[in-house]
Amino acid sequence: MQSFKQLTEQELVQAFANGTEQAISELVCRTKGKLYTTIYVLVKDKYLAEDILQDAYIKAIDKIRQGHFSNDGKFCAWISRIARNLCMDYFRKGEGKAKIVLSDGRDIFDYLDLQDDNIQDRMMSKQSGSRVRKLLELIPQDQRDVIVMRLFGNMSFKEIAEESNTTLNTCLGRMRYGLLNIRKIVEERQLVI
């Protein structure tokens, strides 16, 4: 059995196109976390993000089988574009409205592995999560998106730049200004998180 871990994304796509079904599994494993985060940042709904994630992979698989993959071997960037287009189609159809808030308490913290020992710890964690979401709602969308992708999606700034179709310096600036804005709000309102 061939080891797929050492293959590049381009080689995996080619192997899948040539009939090696296991190659797509490796591509999915490599990209699903980042892709889900990208989709979630756009739609702000856990279940909708999961549906769009599946649709994106189905569409990508169909396109690869038809011989339509051409992105200089950058599968992750290519499927991210497919996913963003599916999100935009969803909003264009009027099936969803862009939300300013990040959704109910659990969604962001689903990315984190919080192990609470007792009810008091769980309650404090839930309250802190609620406060963090409210703070994120108060900063500009572009800054919020970078913070969510970086801190909760564990994406590198280079990956965020690719996902948001901006430069690395723009992403770094958005992160910096987003954190400064949050700090300013916390100080002005004398909040405790």
N, C-alpha and C positions, 0 to 999 in steps of 0.2 A: 504494500500500500504506500502510495506516494505521500510524503509529508508536505502539507500545504502551508505550514507556518513560515517557511523561508521564502515562499513565492511572493512576488510583488502583486499589487492589485491588477495590473495589466495582465500578468501571467495567469492569475486566477480567473479573470474574465475570459481569457483565451481558452483556458482549460474547460471552463463551463460551456463556452460556445462550441467546443469540440466534443462535448458529450459527457464530461466528467462532472456529474451532479454534485459531488461532495465539495467542489470548489466554491459553489455559491454559499454553502454553509460557512465556510471560512470568511468570505466577504461580509456576510451578515454579522458574524461574531465581531469582526473588526470595526464595523461601522454603526451598529444599531444604537449604541449608547449616545453617540454624538448626534446621530440623525434624529433620535427621539427628542433630545434636548432642543435641537433646532426647531422641530415641529411644535413642541410644547411652548417654546418662547413665542411663537406666532399665534397659536390658537388658544392658549391658556386653559386647556381642558384635557385632563389626563386620558379619558376614554376616546375622545376625538383624535388626540395625538396618536394613540395606539392604532386606531383605524387607518389614519392617513399613513402611518409607518408601514402597515401591511400593504396598503394600496401602492405605495412608492416601490416597495420591493417587487410586487407583482408586475408593475409596469416596467421596472428595470429588467426583470427576467425576460419578459416578452420582447423588449427592445434588443436585448443581447441575442436572443434566439433568432431574431429577424436580421441580425448583423448591423444594428444601428448604434453600437457603442463606439463613440469616438471622442475621447477627451484626454488624449495623451497619457492614458493609463491612470488617470485620477478618478477612480470609481467613486470615492467618497464625495468629492466635489460634484460629480455628475449626478449622483442619486440625491444629493442635497438640493440641487436645482429642480429635480423632478418633484421632490417633496414640497419645496416652496411653491412651485406652480400648482400642485394639488391644493395647498392651503389657500392660495389666492383664488383658485376656482371655487373653493368652498365659500369664501366670503363674497365673491362676485355673484354667485347664485342666490345670495341673500339667506343662505342657510345658517349663517352665523354672523354675529357682529363682533368686531374687535373689542376686547375687554381691556380696561385699564388695569384692573386688579389682577393679581396672580392666581386667583381661584381660592377655594377653601383651604383650610389649614394644612392638610396632609400633602398636597401636591408637591410643593417645593421640598419638603422634608422627606419625601419618598426617596430622594437621592442620597439622603444621609442615613447612616446606620446608627440610630439613637437607641441606646440600651438604658432605659430608665429602671431604677431599682424599686421605686414605690410610686404611689398615686400622687404624692406631692411633687415629685420630680417630673412626672408626666404632665401634670397641670402647669407647672412652671415652664416646661418646654413648649407646651401648646400656646401659652400666653406669649412667650418670647417669639415664637414663630408668627403669631398674629401681628405682633408689633413690627417685626422685620418686614412682613408683607405690606403693612400700612406705610412703612417708611419707603419701601420700593415704589409704591404707588405715587409718591410725592416727587419723584425725580423724573426727568425726561425719559421717554421710551427707549431711545437709543442707548442711554447710560444703563437703564434697567436691564435691557437685553444682554449687554456685555457682562454685567455683574452676575446675572443668573447663569449664563453659559459658563463663565469662569468658575464661580464658586460652587454652583450646584450641579453643573454639567461636567465639571472637571476637564474643561477644554483648554487647550493652550491658546495663547493670544494669536498665534499663526492660524490655528484652526478657526478661531472666532472671526478673524479677518476674512478667511475664505468663505465662511458661512454667511457673513453679512455683506460680502462683496465690497469691503473697504480695505484700507491699508493697515498694516500692523500699528503704525503710529496713531492712527485714528482710534483703534481699539484701545490702545494703552491710554490715550487721552480721555476717552469715554469712561474707562474704569476709574481713572484718577479723579475726574470731575464728579463722577457718580458717588464715589466714596467721600469726597469732600462735601458734596451736597448733603449726604446722609449725616455726616458728622455735624455739619452746620445746623441741620434740623434738630438733631438730638440735643445739641447745646442750647439752641434757642428755646426749645420747648422743655428743656430740663428732663428729658426722658431717661428711663432706666430700662435697659434691654436685658 
